[in-house]
Amino acid sequence: MSNSNHAMLDVNDLSKFFDVGKNKTLKAVNGLNLSIRKGETLGMVGESGCGKSTAGRTIMRLYEPTSGSVNFNGENIYSMKGAKLKALRREMQMVFQDPYASLNPRWTVENIIAEPLDVHGLTPSKKERKLAVERLLDKVGLNPSHLTRYPHEFSGGQRQRIGIARSLAVDPKFIVADEPISALDVSIQAQVVNLLQNLQKTEGLTYLFIAHDLAMVKHISDRIAVMYLGKLVEIAESDDLYADPRHPYTQALLSSIPVPDPDFEATKERIVLRGDLPSPISPPSGCPFRTRCPAATERCAAEVPELRQVGPNPGHLAACHYA
């Protein structure tokens, strides 16, 4: 947990739209503003289709943005080219959702993990390359003698560890973890989350941790950002968000987390959202959540709510007229 207030990453009014034909535009990320401090984990949550993975990929510049900027240590990454962009790639890395799809099945573990080292010319000799890979495997809790194996010879959790080792190869400062545990068995999820937390301490990492499982996000995050239909609807310190959620959408998400107490679970009020998630191709006017919100009024249809401070803590913001 970091005490430093220095923002490593500033996302300013970031939008990513996709042209889906017939003059229609899918607004996957729409005017996102947030900052991530050095050494912290910012959790990003929301239902499938809310734009969180697109946000992660656009922040990583795997997608070019439609508008807005991302400043990494004070410099706009979208204006970088050539050698400067290549240098940035060493600072920012990504762990993907499905370790089976993101690892080349025809390559050995050594080649998979060493690829970033090769690209950036970091290991001059074969011996150094092999040693570097062995060290990385050890860091993520895998047997260094597994270098010559292929991805299919590992379990899902082990494959995700290989993906994490690959992202650590170039000694990055910032990692976007895009639902890194959702494809894994529940018993393995906690192990991978603990590994990410330990690596954060030993390697001094900063994370954007994207997930839809709110219980797991609380366990790893310092702060949590809640996305809905391409927009940020609430952001707060982790404990603050759980104890005092202000946006109706956050309240509904939290009410669906099961509590390991049968008596409490039987009497707990679950907030059930009406209707389906609207299409990001034609989002509702005003507040994007109003079509499913139990408290929506005419004002919600007419006015877009701004993200503003709610409650006593200055870092707790919500985009709701009535929060």
Contacts in CASP RR format, 6 or more apart in sequence:
PFRMAT RR
TARGET T0000
AUTHOR 0000-0000-0000
METHOD contacts of the structure
MODEL  1
MSNSNHAMLDVNDLSKFFDVGKNKTLKAVNGLNLSIRKGETLGMVGESGC
GKSTAGRTIMRLYEPTSGSVNFNGENIYSMKGAKLKALRREMQMVFQDPY
ASLNPRWTVENIIAEPLDVHGLTPSKKERKLAVERLLDKVGLNPSHLTRY
PHEFSGGQRQRIGIARSLAVDPKFIVADEPISALDVSIQAQVVNLLQNLQ
KTEGLTYLFIAHDLAMVKHISDRIAVMYLGKLVEIAESDDLYADPRHPYT
QALLSSIPVPDPDFEATKERIVLRGDLPSPISPPSGCPFRTRCPAATERC
AAEVPELRQVGPNPGHLAACHYA
1 40 0 8 1.000
1 222 0 8 1.000
2 37 0 8 1.000
2 38 0 8 1.000
2 39 0 8 1.000
2 40 0 8 1.000
2 206 0 8 1.000
2 222 0 8 1.000
4 37 0 8 1.000
4 38 0 8 1.000
4 39 0 8 1.000
5 37 0 8 1.000
6 37 0 8 1.000
6 38 0 8 1.000
7 35 0 8 1.000
7 36 0 8 1.000
7 37 0 8 1.000
7 38 0 8 1.000
8 36 0 8 1.000
8 37 0 8 1.000
8 38 0 8 1.000
8 39 0 8 1.000
8 72 0 8 1.000
8 73 0 8 1.000
8 173 0 8 1.000
8 174 0 8 1.000
8 206 0 8 1.000
9 35 0 8 1.000
9 36 0 8 1.000
9 59 0 8 1.000
9 70 0 8 1.000
9 71 0 8 1.000
9 72 0 8 1.000
9 174 0 8 1.000
9 206 0 8 1.000
9 208 0 8 1.000
10 35 0 8 1.000
10 70 0 8 1.000
10 71 0 8 1.000
10 74 0 8 1.000
11 32 0 8 1.000
11 33 0 8 1.000
11 34 0 8 1.000
11 35 0 8 1.000
11 59 0 8 1.000
11 69 0 8 1.000
11 70 0 8 1.000
12 33 0 8 1.000
12 68 0 8 1.000
12 69 0 8 1.000
12 70 0 8 1.000
12 71 0 8 1.000
13 31 0 8 1.000
13 32 0 8 1.000
13 33 0 8 1.000
13 67 0 8 1.000
13 68 0 8 1.000
13 69 0 8 1.000
14 29 0 8 1.000
14 31 0 8 1.000
14 32 0 8 1.000
14 33 0 8 1.000
14 55 0 8 1.000
14 58 0 8 1.000
14 59 0 8 1.000
14 65 0 8 1.000
14 67 0 8 1.000
14 68 0 8 1.000
14 69 0 8 1.000
14 70 0 8 1.000
15 27 0 8 1.000
15 29 0 8 1.000
15 30 0 8 1.000
15 31 0 8 1.000
15 32 0 8 1.000
15 65 0 8 1.000
15 66 0 8 1.000
15 67 0 8 1.000
15 68 0 8 1.000
16 28 0 8 1.000
16 29 0 8 1.000
16 54 0 8 1.000
16 55 0 8 1.000
16 58 0 8 1.000
16 63 0 8 1.000
16 65 0 8 1.000
16 66 0 8 1.000
17 25 0 8 1.000
17 26 0 8 1.000
17 27 0 8 1.000
17 28 0 8 1.000
17 30 0 8 1.000
17 66 0 8 1.000
18 25 0 8 1.000
18 26 0 8 1.000
18 28 0 8 1.000
19 25 0 8 1.000
19 26 0 8 1.000
20 26 0 8 1.000
20 281 0 8 1.000
24 281 0 8 1.000
25 281 0 8 1.000
26 280 0 8 1.000
26 281 0 8 1.000
27 230 0 8 1.000
27 280 0 8 1.000
27 281 0 8 1.000
27 283 0 8 1.000
28 51 0 8 1.000
28 54 0 8 1.000
28 55 0 8 1.000
28 230 0 8 1.000
28 280 0 8 1.000
29 51 0 8 1.000
29 54 0 8 1.000
29 55 0 8 1.000
29 58 0 8 1.000
29 230 0 8 1.000
30 229 0 8 1.000
30 230 0 8 1.000
30 231 0 8 1.000
30 283 0 8 1.000
31 67 0 8 1.000
31 68 0 8 1.000
31 230 0 8 1.000
31 231 0 8 1.000
32 55 0 8 1.000
32 230 0 8 1.000
32 231 0 8 1.000
32 232 0 8 1.000
33 232 0 8 1.000
33 307 0 8 1.000
34 42 0 8 1.000
34 225 0 8 1.000
34 232 0 8 1.000
34 235 0 8 1.000
36 42 0 8 1.000
36 174 0 8 1.000
36 206 0 8 1.000
36 208 0 8 1.000
37 206 0 8 1.000
38 173 0 8 1.000
38 206 0 8 1.000
39 200 0 8 1.000
39 204 0 8 1.000
39 205 0 8 1.000
39 206 0 8 1.000
40 206 0 8 1.000
40 207 0 8 1.000
40 222 0 8 1.000
40 223 0 8 1.000
41 200 0 8 1.000
41 206 0 8 1.000
41 207 0 8 1.000
41 208 0 8 1.000
41 209 0 8 1.000
41 220 0 8 1.000
41 221 0 8 1.000
41 222 0 8 1.000
41 223 0 8 1.000
42 207 0 8 1.000
42 208 0 8 1.000
42 209 0 8 1.000
42 221 0 8 1.000
42 222 0 8 1.000
42 223 0 8 1.000
42 224 0 8 1.000
42 225 0 8 1.000
43 207 0 8 1.000
43 208 0 8 1.000
43 209 0 8 1.000
43 210 0 8 1.000
43 211 0 8 1.000
43 217 0 8 1.000
43 220 0 8 1.000
43 221 0 8 1.000
43 223 0 8 1.000
43 224 0 8 1.000
43 225 0 8 1.000
44 52 0 8 1.000
44 55 0 8 1.000
44 56 0 8 1.000
44 208 0 8 1.000
44 209 0 8 1.000
44 210 0 8 1.000
44 211 0 8 1.000
44 224 0 8 1.000
44 225 0 8 1.000
44 227 0 8 1.000
45 52 0 8 1.000
45 210 0 8 1.000
45 211 0 8 1.000
45 212 0 8 1.000
45 213 0 8 1.000
45 214 0 8 1.000
45 217 0 8 1.000
45 224 0 8 1.000
45 225 0 8 1.000
45 226 0 8 1.000
45 227 0 8 1.000
45 253 0 8 1.000
46 52 0 8 1.000
46 212 0 8 1.000
46 226 0 8 1.000
46 227 0 8 1.000
46 228 0 8 1.000
46 253 0 8 1.000
47 212 0 8 1.000
47 228 0 8 1.000
47 277 0 8 1.000
48 212 0 8 1.000
49 277 0 8 1.000
49 280 0 8 1.000
50 227 0 8 1.000
50 228 0 8 1.000
50 229 0 8 1.000
50 230 0 8 1.000
50 277 0 8 1.000
51 227 0 8 1.000
51 229 0 8 1.000
51 230 0 8 1.000
51 280 0 8 1.000
52 210 0 8 1.000
52 212 0 8 1.000
52 227 0 8 1.000
53 97 0 8 1.000
53 178 0 8 1.000
53 179 0 8 1.000
53 210 0 8 1.000
54 63 0 8 1.000
54 230 0 8 1.000
55 210 0 8 1.000
55 227 0 8 1.000
55 230 0 8 1.000
56 176 0 8 1.000
56 178 0 8 1.000
56 208 0 8 1.000
56 210 0 8 1.000
57 63 0 8 1.000
57 94 0 8 1.000
57 176 0 8 1.000
57 178 0 8 1.000
58 64 0 8 1.000
58 65 0 8 1.000
58 70 0 8 1.000
59 70 0 8 1.000
59 176 0 8 1.000
59 208 0 8 1.000
60 92 0 8 1.000
60 94 0 8 1.000
60 176 0 8 1.000
61 70 0 8 1.000
61 77 0 8 1.000
61 78 0 8 1.000
61 85 0 8 1.000
61 88 0 8 1.000
62 94 0 8 1.000
64 78 0 8 1.000
65 78 0 8 1.000
68 78 0 8 1.000
69 76 0 8 1.000
69 78 0 8 1.000
70 76 0 8 1.000
70 77 0 8 1.000
70 78 0 8 1.000
71 77 0 8 1.000
72 88 0 8 1.000
72 91 0 8 1.000
72 92 0 8 1.000
72 174 0 8 1.000
73 91 0 8 1.000
77 85 0 8 1.000
77 88 0 8 1.000
77 92 0 8 1.000
80 88 0 8 1.000
86 120 0 8 1.000
89 120 0 8 1.000
89 170 0 8 1.000
90 120 0 8 1.000
90 170 0 8 1.000
90 171 0 8 1.000
90 172 0 8 1.000
91 172 0 8 1.000
91 173 0 8 1.000
91 174 0 8 1.000
92 172 0 8 1.000
92 173 0 8 1.000
92 174 0 8 1.000
92 175 0 8 1.000
92 176 0 8 1.000
93 116 0 8 1.000
93 167 0 8 1.000
93 168 0 8 1.000
93 170 0 8 1.000
93 172 0 8 1.000
93 174 0 8 1.000
93 175 0 8 1.000
93 176 0 8 1.000
94 167 0 8 1.000
94 175 0 8 1.000
94 176 0 8 1.000
94 177 0 8 1.000
94 178 0 8 1.000
95 160 0 8 1.000
95 163 0 8 1.000
95 164 0 8 1.000
95 167 0 8 1.000
95 175 0 8 1.000
95 176 0 8 1.000
95 177 0 8 1.000
95 178 0 8 1.000
95 180 0 8 1.000
96 102 0 8 1.000
96 163 0 8 1.000
96 178 0 8 1.000
96 180 0 8 1.000
97 178 0 8 1.000
97 179 0 8 1.000
97 180 0 8 1.000
97 182 0 8 1.000
97 183 0 8 1.000
98 183 0 8 1.000
99 151 0 8 1.000
99 156 0 8 1.000
99 157 0 8 1.000
99 159 0 8 1.000
99 160 0 8 1.000
99 162 0 8 1.000
99 163 0 8 1.000
99 183 0 8 1.000
100 151 0 8 1.000
100 156 0 8 1.000
100 159 0 8 1.000
100 183 0 8 1.000
102 163 0 8 1.000
103 112 0 8 1.000
103 151 0 8 1.000
103 159 0 8 1.000
103 162 0 8 1.000
103 163 0 8 1.000
103 166 0 8 1.000
104 111 0 8 1.000
104 112 0 8 1.000
104 151 0 8 1.000
105 150 0 8 1.000
105 151 0 8 1.000
105 152 0 8 1.000
106 150 0 8 1.000
107 115 0 8 1.000
107 150 0 8 1.000
107 151 0 8 1.000
108 147 0 8 1.000
108 148 0 8 1.000
108 149 0 8 1.000
108 150 0 8 1.000
109 133 0 8 1.000
109 137 0 8 1.000
109 146 0 8 1.000
109 147 0 8 1.000
109 148 0 8 1.000
109 149 0 8 1.000
109 150 0 8 1.000
109 151 0 8 1.000
109 162 0 8 1.000
110 129 0 8 1.000
110 130 0 8 1.000
110 133 0 8 1.000
110 147 0 8 1.000
110 148 0 8 1.000
112 151 0 8 1.000
112 162 0 8 1.000
112 163 0 8 1.000
112 166 0 8 1.000
113 133 0 8 1.000
113 136 0 8 1.000
113 137 0 8 1.000
113 162 0 8 1.000
113 163 0 8 1.000
113 165 0 8 1.000
113 166 0 8 1.000
113 169 0 8 1.000
114 123 0 8 1.000
114 129 0 8 1.000
114 132 0 8 1.000
114 133 0 8 1.000
114 169 0 8 1.000
115 166 0 8 1.000
115 169 0 8 1.000
116 122 0 8 1.000
116 166 0 8 1.000
116 169 0 8 1.000
116 170 0 8 1.000
117 123 0 8 1.000
117 129 0 8 1.000
117 132 0 8 1.000
117 133 0 8 1.000
117 169 0 8 1.000
117 170 0 8 1.000
118 129 0 8 1.000
120 170 0 8 1.000
122 132 0 8 1.000
122 169 0 8 1.000
122 170 0 8 1.000
123 129 0 8 1.000
123 132 0 8 1.000
130 147 0 8 1.000
132 169 0 8 1.000
133 144 0 8 1.000
133 147 0 8 1.000
133 165 0 8 1.000
133 169 0 8 1.000
134 144 0 8 1.000
134 147 0 8 1.000
135 144 0 8 1.000
136 165 0 8 1.000
136 166 0 8 1.000
136 168 0 8 1.000
136 169 0 8 1.000
137 143 0 8 1.000
137 144 0 8 1.000
137 146 0 8 1.000
137 147 0 8 1.000
137 162 0 8 1.000
137 165 0 8 1.000
138 144 0 8 1.000
139 165 0 8 1.000
139 168 0 8 1.000
139 199 0 8 1.000
139 202 0 8 1.000
140 161 0 8 1.000
140 162 0 8 1.000
140 164 0 8 1.000
140 165 0 8 1.000
140 168 0 8 1.000
140 195 0 8 1.000
140 199 0 8 1.000
141 161 0 8 1.000
141 195 0 8 1.000
142 158 0 8 1.000
142 161 0 8 1.000
142 162 0 8 1.000
142 165 0 8 1.000
146 154 0 8 1.000
151 159 0 8 1.000
151 162 0 8 1.000
154 162 0 8 1.000
155 188 0 8 1.000
156 183 0 8 1.000
156 184 0 8 1.000
156 185 0 8 1.000
156 188 0 8 1.000
157 184 0 8 1.000
157 185 0 8 1.000
157 188 0 8 1.000
157 191 0 8 1.000
157 192 0 8 1.000
160 180 0 8 1.000
160 181 0 8 1.000
160 183 0 8 1.000
160 184 0 8 1.000
160 192 0 8 1.000
161 192 0 8 1.000
161 195 0 8 1.000
164 180 0 8 1.000
164 192 0 8 1.000
164 195 0 8 1.000
164 196 0 8 1.000
164 199 0 8 1.000
167 175 0 8 1.000
168 199 0 8 1.000
168 203 0 8 1.000
171 203 0 8 1.000
172 205 0 8 1.000
173 204 0 8 1.000
173 205 0 8 1.000
173 206 0 8 1.000
174 205 0 8 1.000
174 206 0 8 1.000
174 207 0 8 1.000
174 208 0 8 1.000
175 205 0 8 1.000
175 206 0 8 1.000
175 207 0 8 1.000
175 208 0 8 1.000
176 207 0 8 1.000
176 208 0 8 1.000
176 210 0 8 1.000
177 196 0 8 1.000
177 207 0 8 1.000
177 208 0 8 1.000
177 209 0 8 1.000
177 210 0 8 1.000
178 210 0 8 1.000
179 210 0 8 1.000
179 211 0 8 1.000
179 212 0 8 1.000
180 192 0 8 1.000
180 196 0 8 1.000
180 209 0 8 1.000
181 188 0 8 1.000
181 189 0 8 1.000
181 192 0 8 1.000
181 193 0 8 1.000
181 211 0 8 1.000
181 213 0 8 1.000
181 216 0 8 1.000
182 211 0 8 1.000
182 212 0 8 1.000
182 213 0 8 1.000
184 192 0 8 1.000
189 216 0 8 1.000
193 216 0 8 1.000
193 219 0 8 1.000
193 220 0 8 1.000
196 207 0 8 1.000
196 209 0 8 1.000
196 220 0 8 1.000
197 220 0 8 1.000
199 205 0 8 1.000
200 206 0 8 1.000
200 207 0 8 1.000
207 220 0 8 1.000
209 217 0 8 1.000
209 220 0 8 1.000
209 221 0 8 1.000
211 217 0 8 1.000
214 253 0 8 1.000
214 254 0 8 1.000
214 257 0 8 1.000
215 257 0 8 1.000
217 224 0 8 1.000
217 238 0 8 1.000
218 224 0 8 1.000
218 238 0 8 1.000
218 242 0 8 1.000
221 238 0 8 1.000
222 237 0 8 1.000
222 238 0 8 1.000
223 235 0 8 1.000
223 236 0 8 1.000
223 237 0 8 1.000
223 238 0 8 1.000
223 241 0 8 1.000
224 235 0 8 1.000
224 236 0 8 1.000
224 238 0 8 1.000
224 241 0 8 1.000
225 232 0 8 1.000
225 234 0 8 1.000
225 235 0 8 1.000
226 232 0 8 1.000
226 233 0 8 1.000
226 234 0 8 1.000
226 235 0 8 1.000
226 241 0 8 1.000
226 247 0 8 1.000
226 249 0 8 1.000
226 250 0 8 1.000
226 253 0 8 1.000
227 233 0 8 1.000
228 249 0 8 1.000
228 288 0 8 1.000
228 289 0 8 1.000
229 277 0 8 1.000
229 278 0 8 1.000
229 280 0 8 1.000
229 283 0 8 1.000
229 288 0 8 1.000
229 289 0 8 1.000
230 280 0 8 1.000
230 288 0 8 1.000
231 288 0 8 1.000
231 319 0 8 1.000
232 307 0 8 1.000
232 319 0 8 1.000
233 247 0 8 1.000
233 249 0 8 1.000
233 250 0 8 1.000
233 288 0 8 1.000
233 289 0 8 1.000
233 307 0 8 1.000
233 318 0 8 1.000
233 319 0 8 1.000
233 320 0 8 1.000
234 241 0 8 1.000
234 245 0 8 1.000
234 246 0 8 1.000
234 247 0 8 1.000
234 249 0 8 1.000
234 250 0 8 1.000
234 316 0 8 1.000
234 317 0 8 1.000
234 318 0 8 1.000
234 319 0 8 1.000
234 320 0 8 1.000
234 323 0 8 1.000
235 307 0 8 1.000
235 315 0 8 1.000
235 316 0 8 1.000
235 317 0 8 1.000
235 318 0 8 1.000
236 313 0 8 1.000
236 315 0 8 1.000
236 316 0 8 1.000
236 317 0 8 1.000
237 313 0 8 1.000
237 315 0 8 1.000
237 316 0 8 1.000
240 313 0 8 1.000
240 316 0 8 1.000
241 250 0 8 1.000
241 316 0 8 1.000
242 254 0 8 1.000
244 311 0 8 1.000
244 316 0 8 1.000
245 251 0 8 1.000
245 254 0 8 1.000
246 310 0 8 1.000
246 311 0 8 1.000
246 316 0 8 1.000
246 318 0 8 1.000
246 320 0 8 1.000
246 323 0 8 1.000
247 289 0 8 1.000
247 318 0 8 1.000
247 319 0 8 1.000
247 320 0 8 1.000
247 323 0 8 1.000
248 271 0 8 1.000
248 289 0 8 1.000
248 293 0 8 1.000
248 294 0 8 1.000
248 295 0 8 1.000
248 320 0 8 1.000
249 273 0 8 1.000
249 289 0 8 1.000
249 292 0 8 1.000
249 293 0 8 1.000
250 318 0 8 1.000
251 271 0 8 1.000
252 271 0 8 1.000
252 272 0 8 1.000
252 273 0 8 1.000
255 268 0 8 1.000
255 269 0 8 1.000
255 270 0 8 1.000
255 271 0 8 1.000
256 270 0 8 1.000
256 271 0 8 1.000
258 265 0 8 1.000
259 265 0 8 1.000
259 268 0 8 1.000
271 294 0 8 1.000
273 292 0 8 1.000
274 291 0 8 1.000
274 292 0 8 1.000
274 294 0 8 1.000
275 291 0 8 1.000
275 292 0 8 1.000
277 292 0 8 1.000
278 284 0 8 1.000
278 288 0 8 1.000
278 291 0 8 1.000
284 290 0 8 1.000
284 291 0 8 1.000
284 301 0 8 1.000
285 301 0 8 1.000
285 302 0 8 1.000
286 300 0 8 1.000
286 301 0 8 1.000
286 302 0 8 1.000
286 303 0 8 1.000
286 304 0 8 1.000
286 305 0 8 1.000
287 293 0 8 1.000
287 296 0 8 1.000
287 300 0 8 1.000
287 301 0 8 1.000
287 303 0 8 1.000
287 304 0 8 1.000
287 305 0 8 1.000
287 319 0 8 1.000
287 320 0 8 1.000
287 321 0 8 1.000
289 296 0 8 1.000
289 320 0 8 1.000
290 296 0 8 1.000
290 300 0 8 1.000
290 301 0 8 1.000
293 300 0 8 1.000
295 322 0 8 1.000
297 321 0 8 1.000
297 322 0 8 1.000
299 321 0 8 1.000
300 321 0 8 1.000
303 321 0 8 1.000
305 319 0 8 1.000
305 320 0 8 1.000
305 321 0 8 1.000
306 319 0 8 1.000
307 317 0 8 1.000
307 318 0 8 1.000
307 319 0 8 1.000
308 317 0 8 1.000
308 318 0 8 1.000
308 319 0 8 1.000
309 315 0 8 1.000
309 316 0 8 1.000
309 317 0 8 1.000
310 316 0 8 1.000
310 317 0 8 1.000
310 318 0 8 1.000
310 320 0 8 1.000
310 323 0 8 1.000
END
